Amino acid sequence: MEIFAGILVKGMYELWGEGSSYEELKESVLSYPDERKLPYLDSDSTFKITVDCFGKVISLEEQKELIQGLSYIPFKVGCSFNLIGVKIMIL
């Protein structure tokens, strides 16, 4: 008797940083190797930033502040809501 199993993958993620505070996250992202980040930040790429949370609601104002807090990442790309090449998530 043969048993077959399948798996559905919704996404694959590359973790650029983590921390228990926003300052720790910033330090972690800044210490992540530039050669790993830069291919996603060049002028031929587009991006979208989303804020996701579990077990609580984050207001639009708080989401905006979190997104604006990523200004230390050297984005050289255009923000697009239609053609998304890179999706950056804050969890």
C-alpha positions as CSV (number, residue, x, y, z in Angstrom):
1,M,0.0,0.0,0.0
2,E,1.4,3.4,-1.0
3,I,0.6,6.6,0.9
4,F,0.9,9.9,-0.9
5,A,1.1,13.2,0.9
6,G,0.9,16.7,-0.5
7,I,1.8,20.1,0.8
8,L,0.5,23.5,-0.2
9,V,3.0,26.4,0.2
10,K,1.4,29.8,0.4
11,G,4.7,31.7,0.7
12,M,8.4,31.7,1.5
13,Y,9.9,34.4,3.6
14,E,13.4,35.7,4.2
15,L,13.8,37.1,7.7
16,W,15.7,40.4,7.7
17,G,15.5,41.0,11.4
18,E,13.6,40.4,14.6
19,G,13.5,41.9,18.1
20,S,11.3,42.4,21.1
21,S,11.2,46.2,20.5
22,Y,11.2,48.3,17.4
23,E,14.7,49.5,18.2
24,E,16.0,45.9,18.4
25,L,14.3,45.2,15.1
26,K,16.0,48.2,13.5
27,E,19.4,47.1,14.8
28,S,18.8,43.5,13.5
29,V,17.7,44.7,10.1
30,L,20.7,47.1,9.8
31,S,23.1,44.3,10.7
32,Y,21.6,41.9,8.1
33,P,24.1,41.7,5.2
34,D,23.5,44.4,2.5
35,E,24.3,41.9,-0.3
36,R,21.2,39.9,0.8
37,K,18.9,43.0,0.9
38,L,20.1,45.0,-2.1
39,P,18.7,42.8,-4.8
40,Y,15.2,43.5,-3.5
41,L,15.8,47.2,-3.2
42,D,17.2,48.1,-6.6
43,S,15.4,50.6,-9.0
44,D,13.9,47.8,-11.1
45,S,11.9,46.4,-8.2
46,T,8.5,47.3,-6.7
47,F,7.4,46.8,-3.2
48,K,4.4,46.7,-0.9
49,I,4.6,47.0,2.9
50,T,1.9,45.3,5.0
51,V,1.4,45.2,8.8
52,D,-0.1,42.0,10.2
53,C,-0.9,41.2,13.7
54,F,-2.3,38.3,15.6
55,G,-4.7,38.6,18.6
56,K,-5.1,42.4,18.5
57,V,-6.2,45.2,16.2
58,I,-3.7,47.9,15.0
59,S,-5.3,51.1,13.9
60,L,-4.5,52.6,10.5
61,E,-2.6,55.4,12.2
62,E,-0.4,52.9,14.1
63,Q,0.2,51.0,10.9
64,K,1.3,54.2,9.2
65,E,3.7,54.9,12.0
66,L,5.2,51.4,11.8
67,I,5.6,51.7,8.0
68,Q,7.2,55.1,8.2
69,G,9.5,53.8,10.9
70,L,11.2,51.7,8.2
71,S,12.8,54.8,6.7
72,Y,16.3,53.4,7.6
73,I,15.9,50.8,4.8
74,P,17.4,52.3,1.6
75,F,14.5,51.8,-0.7
76,K,15.4,52.8,-4.3
77,V,12.2,51.4,-5.8
78,G,8.7,52.5,-6.5
79,C,5.8,51.6,-4.3
80,S,3.1,49.8,-6.3
81,F,-0.3,48.4,-5.4
82,N,-0.7,46.5,-8.7
83,L,2.7,45.0,-9.7
84,I,4.3,43.8,-6.5
85,G,7.7,42.4,-6.8
86,V,8.7,42.4,-3.1
87,K,6.3,42.2,-0.2
88,I,7.7,43.5,3.1
89,M,5.7,42.4,6.2
90,I,5.8,43.7,9.7
91,L,4.4,41.0,12.0
